[in-house]
Amino acid sequence: MSKTKTYEQKQDELEAIVAKLESGNVPLDEMIALYEQGEALYRECAETLDAYEKRLESFAKKEND
């Protein structure tokens, strides 16, 4: 059974990837794989934040109507 990661879990994973890449102690093949994984996580996080922002705007609009 697969459990979807929360935004916070994705963000933590992304931060761990960035720290590992910044360490400079990563072989090139692993660096490329980590970069691709980080890019995917970044996109997922950005999409989640965009969706939350739209929901909040919708709530604010309903409050003002």
Secondary structure, 3 states (H helix, E strand, C coil): CCCCCCHHHHHHHHHHHHHHHHHCCCCHHHHHHHHHHHHHHHHHHHHHHHHHHHHHHHHHHHHHC
